[in-house]
């Protein structure tokens, strides 16, 4: 399958009717007259812009071609006058050049420039055009109009030429006049000219509609492009493949995705020419619908067709990969873009910054941010907030403060509520209480009331520094402001309890009681010295049935952490078992013929340690039952670090496994994995007198 890329919809005229004579005609002409060999062949050249989303206009010099293509009967200068090779050593070279059509063409270009710069007054325009004299041809008229760019003076020029010439096909002069309005992005003026054209009895052709459609696309009015496309049939015009391919872009931009994709399927079958703007729109459509693999397939298809994507295509791909949270693919696409000689613009950097920030690729995001600032690019407050949120999430407090200061020093941006929230979160989760409080005061002075997100961050901050009374004070402030706490807020209080001394837990339980009595009941049962297993499991089941799915794992993790903190290891096992039965935790223990493994990446430290000891007990039971261990056993903790901590699960497990004298060792080629052999594991398990935990 092969596609043909065209520079813009209007280039269909030039692509399909080349001006240059055939090789056989040239041979005959050369035999007749050695001086009639053409000095230049005005071959159409497609210019695909690497910067604009809509392809560039066809080269102005091809305008005269358009007249001859559509109107074979137009009287024009002879081929001898138009194509004259002049020997530069000939003493008469200067005189011969003056007689060539090139000289005539140059004078017509100057005339068009004069018309563009003159006052839009009929007498002034008519006076300039009078200089053409009585030898003016239709071709001259087309060249002049085609090289104009002023829609105010072009209408007077058109009137003069219509009065001076008897056009064999008047639609041609109207089409090049419409192109002037397209250059000026004046769709309203183009539509009025079309109405006048119809009133004069001039029948529009495909080029007419193609020019209007492309004008609407350039003006960012895809609905108008669709409207003009659907008018074609009423004037007896049958769209060709270039028109259809342009409409893929128009329908996509207009929001009619089904129609756009339907036309694209047809384009693939019938091998239409697809321009770069259309490819960019298709990538955007796939990205908006979540079909990110479709975006990549389009990109690969373009490369297979040897079509060089422009900046608009690359930016669309980068944006799609950001939404897909595939920063590694964004990096690869960006590198290919640079390799192909394209320079990133603001949109490129913004797409990369969003992609890296969403995926929490801190180092890459900050590199892009610094490069943007180094190039003097003014960022929006939304972009500032995007990178600030990333810094807050992964504990880059110093970097967040630096970016916050950059934002405040910016001439075009001011911090908003979300900005302050991210900075307070960064301070709070880093344990910088005074800085968080100062930023909160700054937020209040700027006219922003703290939201639930900000107050939750403050509670987390006070909790991490054992300031329980400040936690309670902030909790009461939430209620005083009339803010309705959600499940996440309760989860924050629960997490604070895992860091609070036992003697102060009652203060936090009272707060939780005001928000969620079921959670308070379970916490009280957990803290109590005596509570039956049945009652505890029943209350836990009631709680998990009542909360939203997106917080169940966080609640279960915190409750297990609290059990471990209070040395209630049996209850920790009960909660872990309940989490497995309710599918809160999945695929923790996996077995294959060659390896048994424990996967802990989604668990808190307390929950992970509980799962480890349950697994060790299960391995011991397997041996006691006569089961054969596999050749390899492994523990997967993941290779990431916990927020605001230098140690992730891997670091904590390394020391814990050493305390247990367990034969698991970090795998050098598999980050986050601790592995051991069957022989070593069996020997160690047999040497243990009793397991430390007994799973229920």
Residue pairs with C-beta under 8 A, 6 or more apart in sequence:
1 268
1 271
2 271
2 305
3 267
3 271
3 272
3 273
3 274
3 305
3 307
4 271
4 272
4 273
5 46
5 48
5 273
5 274
5 275
5 276
5 305
5 307
6 12
6 15
6 46
6 55
6 242
6 245
6 273
6 275
7 46
7 47
7 48
7 49
7 55
7 56
7 58
7 275
8 54
8 55
8 56
8 57
8 58
8 214
8 275
9 210
9 211
9 213
9 214
9 217
9 242
9 243
9 245
9 246
9 275
10 57
10 58
10 179
10 182
10 207
10 210
10 211
10 214
11 44
11 46
11 55
11 58
11 242
12 206
12 207
12 210
12 240
12 242
12 243
13 58
13 65
13 66
13 69
13 70
13 207
14 44
14 58
14 62
14 65
14 66
15 44
15 46
15 242
17 65
17 69
18 43
18 44
19 41
19 42
19 43
19 44
19 62
19 65
19 68
19 69
20 38
20 41
20 42
20 43
21 29
21 38
21 79
26 37
26 38
29 36
29 37
29 79
30 36
30 37
33 80
35 80
35 84
35 85
36 79
36 80
36 83
36 84
37 83
37 85
38 83
38 85
39 83
39 84
39 85
39 86
39 100
39 102
40 83
42 61
42 62
42 64
42 65
44 58
44 59
44 62
44 65
45 59
47 55
47 56
47 58
47 59
48 55
48 56
48 275
48 276
48 308
48 310
49 55
49 56
49 276
49 310
50 308
50 310
50 311
50 342
51 310
51 311
52 310
52 312
53 277
53 280
53 310
53 312
54 214
54 217
54 218
54 277
55 275
55 276
55 277
57 179
57 182
57 183
60 146
60 147
61 105
63 142
63 143
63 145
63 146
63 147
63 176
64 105
64 139
64 142
64 143
64 146
66 142
66 146
66 172
66 175
66 176
66 207
67 74
67 76
67 138
67 139
67 141
67 142
67 172
67 176
68 74
68 76
68 139
70 169
70 171
70 172
70 175
70 205
70 207
71 138
71 167
71 168
71 169
71 172
73 168
73 169
74 137
74 138
74 139
74 168
74 169
75 137
75 138
76 82
76 137
76 138
76 139
77 101
77 104
77 137
77 139
81 99
81 100
81 101
82 100
82 101
83 101
84 96
84 99
84 100
84 101
86 93
86 96
86 97
86 100
87 93
90 96
97 103
104 140
105 143
108 140
108 143
108 144
108 147
109 143
109 147
111 128
111 129
111 131
111 132
111 144
112 143
112 144
112 145
112 146
112 147
112 148
113 147
114 128
115 125
115 128
115 129
115 144
115 148
115 150
115 153
115 154
115 157
116 148
116 149
116 150
116 153
117 150
118 124
118 125
118 128
118 153
120 150
120 152
120 153
120 156
121 156
122 156
122 159
125 153
125 156
125 157
125 160
126 156
126 160
129 144
129 157
129 160
129 161
129 164
132 140
132 144
136 164
136 165
137 165
138 165
138 167
138 168
138 172
138 173
141 161
141 165
141 167
141 173
142 172
142 173
142 176
144 157
144 161
145 154
145 157
145 158
145 161
145 173
145 176
145 177
145 180
146 176
146 179
148 154
148 157
148 180
149 180
149 183
149 184
150 180
150 184
151 180
151 181
151 184
151 186
151 189
154 177
154 180
154 181
155 177
155 193
158 173
158 174
158 177
161 173
162 170
162 173
167 173
170 200
170 202
171 197
171 202
171 203
171 204
171 205
171 207
171 208
174 193
174 197
174 202
174 204
174 208
175 205
175 207
175 208
175 211
177 193
178 190
178 193
178 194
178 208
178 211
178 212
178 215
179 211
181 187
181 189
181 190
181 193
181 215
182 190
182 211
182 214
182 215
182 218
185 215
185 218
185 219
186 215
187 212
187 215
187 216
187 219
187 221
187 224
190 211
190 212
190 215
191 212
194 204
194 208
194 212
197 204
197 208
198 204
203 235
203 236
204 235
204 237
205 237
206 232
206 237
206 238
206 239
206 240
206 243
208 237
209 228
209 229
209 231
209 232
209 235
209 237
209 239
209 243
210 242
210 243
210 246
212 228
213 225
213 228
213 229
213 243
213 246
213 247
213 250
214 225
214 246
216 222
216 224
216 225
216 227
216 228
216 250
217 225
217 246
217 249
217 250
217 253
217 277
220 253
222 249
222 250
222 251
222 252
222 253
222 254
223 254
225 246
225 247
225 250
225 253
225 254
226 247
226 250
226 251
226 254
226 256
229 239
229 243
229 247
229 250
232 238
232 239
232 243
239 247
241 267
241 270
241 272
241 273
242 272
242 273
244 263
244 266
244 267
244 272
245 263
245 267
245 272
245 273
245 274
245 275
245 278
246 275
246 278
247 260
247 263
248 260
248 263
248 264
248 267
248 274
248 278
248 281
248 282
249 260
249 275
249 277
249 278
249 280
249 281
251 257
251 259
251 260
251 263
252 260
252 278
252 281
252 282
252 284
252 285
253 281
257 285
257 288
257 289
260 281
260 282
260 285
261 285
264 282
266 272
267 274
276 307
276 309
276 310
276 312
276 313
277 312
279 298
279 302
279 307
279 309
279 313
280 310
280 312
280 313
280 316
282 298
283 295
283 298
283 299
283 313
283 316
283 317
283 320
284 316
284 319
284 320
286 292
286 294
286 295
286 298
286 320
287 295
287 316
287 319
287 320
287 323
290 323
290 324
292 320
292 321
292 323
292 324
292 326
295 316
295 317
295 320
295 321
296 317
296 329
299 309
299 313
299 317
299 333
302 309
302 313
308 340
309 317
309 337
309 340
310 342
311 337
311 342
311 345
311 347
311 348
314 333
314 334
314 337
314 342
314 348
315 345
315 347
315 348
315 351
317 333
318 330
318 333
318 334
318 348
318 351
318 352
318 355
319 351
319 354
319 355
321 327
321 329
321 330
321 333
321 355
322 330
322 351
322 352
322 354
322 355
322 358
323 358
325 355
325 358
325 359
326 355
326 359
327 355
327 356
327 358
327 359
327 361
327 364
330 351
330 352
330 355
330 356
331 364
334 344
334 348
334 352
337 344
337 348
338 344
344 352
346 372
346 377
349 368
349 371
349 372
349 377
350 379
350 383
352 364
352 368
353 365
353 368
353 369
353 372
353 383
353 386
353 387
354 383
354 386
355 361
356 362
356 364
356 365
356 368
356 390
357 365
357 386
357 387
357 389
357 390
358 386
358 390
360 390
360 393
360 394
362 390
362 391
362 394
362 396
362 399
365 387
365 390
366 387
366 396
366 399
369 387
369 403
372 379
373 379
373 406
378 410
378 411
378 412
378 413
379 410
379 413
380 413
381 407
381 413
381 414
381 415
381 416
381 419
384 403
384 406
384 407
384 410
384 413
384 419
385 416
385 418
385 419
385 422
387 403
388 400
388 403
388 404
388 407
388 419
388 422
388 423
388 426
389 418
389 422
390 396
391 397
391 399
391 400
391 403
391 422
391 426
392 400
392 422
392 423
392 425
392 426
392 429
393 643
394 643
395 426
395 429
395 430
395 643
395 644
395 645
396 426
397 426
397 427
397 429
397 430
397 432
400 422
400 423
400 426
401 423
401 426
404 415
404 419
404 423
407 413
407 414
407 415
407 419
408 414
408 415
415 446
416 448
417 443
417 448
417 451
420 439
420 440
420 442
420 443
420 446
420 448
420 454
421 451
421 453
421 454
421 457
423 439
424 436
424 439
424 440
424 443
424 454
424 457
424 458
425 453
425 454
425 457
427 433
427 435
427 436
427 439
427 461
428 436
428 457
428 458
428 460
428 461
429 457
429 460
429 461
429 464
429 643
429 644
430 644
431 461
431 464
431 465
431 644
432 461
433 461
433 462
433 465
433 467
436 457
436 458
436 461
437 458
440 450
440 454
440 458
443 450
443 454
444 450
449 481
450 458
450 481
451 483
452 478
452 483
452 485
452 486
452 489
455 474
455 477
455 478
455 483
456 488
456 489
456 492
458 474
459 471
459 474
459 475
459 492
459 493
459 496
460 492
460 495
460 496
462 468
462 470
462 471
462 474
462 496
463 471
463 495
463 496
463 499
463 500
464 496
464 499
466 499
466 500
466 501
468 500
468 501
468 504
468 507
468 508
469 507
471 493
471 496
471 507
471 508
471 511
472 507
472 508
472 511
475 493
475 511
478 485
478 489
479 514
485 515
487 516
487 547
487 548
487 550
487 551
488 551
488 554
489 515
490 512
490 515
490 516
490 519
491 551
491 554
491 555
491 558
493 508
493 511
493 512
493 515
494 512
494 519
494 523
494 555
494 558
494 559
494 562
495 554
495 558
495 561
496 508
497 505
497 508
497 509
497 523
497 558
497 562
498 558
498 561
498 562
498 565
498 606
500 508
502 527
502 566
505 523
505 527
509 520
509 523
509 524
509 527
512 519
512 520
512 523
513 520
518 539
518 542
518 543
518 546
519 543
519 555
521 539
521 543
522 536
522 539
522 540
522 543
522 559
523 559
523 562
525 531
525 535
525 536
525 539
526 536
526 559
526 562
526 563
526 566
526 568
526 571
527 566
533 570
533 574
533 696
536 571
536 574
537 574
537 578
540 559
540 574
540 575
540 578
541 578
541 582
543 555
544 552
544 555
544 556
544 578
544 582
544 584
547 555
552 582
552 584
553 579
553 584
553 585
553 602
556 575
556 578
556 579
556 584
556 585
556 607
557 603
557 604
557 606
557 607
558 604
559 575
560 572
560 575
560 576
560 604
560 606
560 607
560 610
561 604
561 605
561 606
561 607
562 606
563 569
563 571
563 572
563 575
563 606
563 610
564 572
564 606
564 609
564 610
565 606
569 610
569 613
569 693
570 694
570 696
572 606
572 607
572 610
573 610
573 614
573 693
573 694
573 695
573 696
574 696
576 585
576 607
576 610
576 611
576 614
577 695
577 696
578 584
579 585
579 607
580 586
580 588
585 602
585 603
585 607
587 599
588 598
588 599
588 600
588 603
588 611
589 596
589 597
589 598
589 599
589 615
589 618
590 596
590 597
590 599
591 597
591 630
592 630
593 630
594 630
594 631
594 632
595 630
595 631
595 632
595 633
595 634
596 619
596 629
596 630
596 632
596 633
596 634
597 633
597 634
597 635
597 636
598 611
598 612
598 615
598 634
598 635
598 636
599 636
600 608
600 611
600 612
600 635
600 636
600 637
600 638
600 649
600 653
601 636
601 637
601 638
601 640
601 649
601 672
603 611
603 649
605 642
605 649
605 652
608 637
608 649
608 652
608 653
609 652
609 656
610 693
612 635
612 653
612 656
613 691
613 692
613 693
613 695
614 693
614 695
616 662
616 685
616 691
616 692
616 693
617 691
617 693
617 694
617 695
618 695
619 629
619 633
619 681
619 685
620 685
620 688
620 691
622 629
623 629
623 682
623 685
623 686
629 678
629 681
629 682
630 678
631 677
631 678
632 675
632 676
632 677
632 678
633 664
633 675
633 676
633 677
633 678
633 681
634 664
634 667
634 673
634 674
634 675
634 676
635 653
635 664
635 673
635 674
635 675
636 672
636 673
637 648
637 649
637 650
637 653
637 672
637 673
637 674
638 648
638 649
638 650
638 672
639 648
639 650
639 671
639 672
640 648
640 672
641 647
641 648
642 648
642 649
649 672
650 666
650 671
650 672
650 674
653 674
654 666
654 674
657 664
657 674
661 684
662 676
662 684
663 676
663 677
663 680
663 681
663 683
663 684
664 674
664 675
664 676
665 674
665 675
665 676
666 673
666 674
667 673
667 674
667 675
676 684
